[in-house]
Amino acid sequence: MKPENLNIIIADDHPLFRNALRQALTPGFNNTQWFEADSADALQQLLDAEQPNYDLVLLDLQMPGSHGYSTLIHLRSHYPELPVIIISAHEDNATISRALHYGSAGFIPKSASMETFTAAITDVMMGDIWLPAGIELIEINDDNDTEKMAGKLSELTPQQYRVLQMFAEGLLNKQIAYDLGVSEATIKAHATAIFRKLGVRNRTQAVIALQQLDMEKVELN
């Protein structure tokens, strides 16, 4: 029996993929509302809204502002009741193992059939973890610098995480304040808190710390 009356976010920066996925999945889930985000910031804006209560996020690891696993880590830290399924063109054991390690409830390769997407979402909504067949999970070392940074990143508030993403885009405090509708003093206060939580001294070091969670960087550790 398939779950019904769901609110599902598709977070992926390719509009054609989002549209195709939504259209293909709609018949399989009655009365489900589909929401779309094309960046980590757009995803956060959806989550900040008072309504509706979301049931699932389908998350691409490489959309703008996402820096690999950082958005997954952020979601699991601040929205622990909201399951996240990773959808990715990267289908190797290491990527899937890392996604599961950081709290994803499932992993669906973008090459999968729509029947597979439907089955995976159904299993996750029933409380199971869904992974592709034949995957051999790799043990993740919790002692390296990347893992330590992942723990520090999870301590950032949603607004601090958003400001950090804007630092990574090279925006000035004045621009960030304007975009977020707050004062420059507020951004400076966020910056101070971000530096303290990440154990860094300035914006450049904070961005480098965030980039440690990029998929290419993680695969080298």
Salt bridges, closest charged atoms under 4 A:
ASP12 OD1 - HIS14 ND1 3.37
ASP12 OD2 - LYS110 NZ 2.62
ASP13 OD1 - HIS14 ND1 3.10
GLU36 OE1 - ARG18 NE 2.83
GLU36 OE2 - ARG22 NE 2.82
ASP41 OD1 - ARG162 NE 2.95
ASP48 OD2 - ARG162 NH2 2.99
ASP60 OD2 - LYS110 NZ 3.64
ASP142 OD1 - HIS101 NE2 3.18
GLU147 OE2 - ARG98 NH1 2.36
GLU147 OE1 - HIS101 NE2 2.86
ASP214 OD1 - HIS67 ND1 3.13
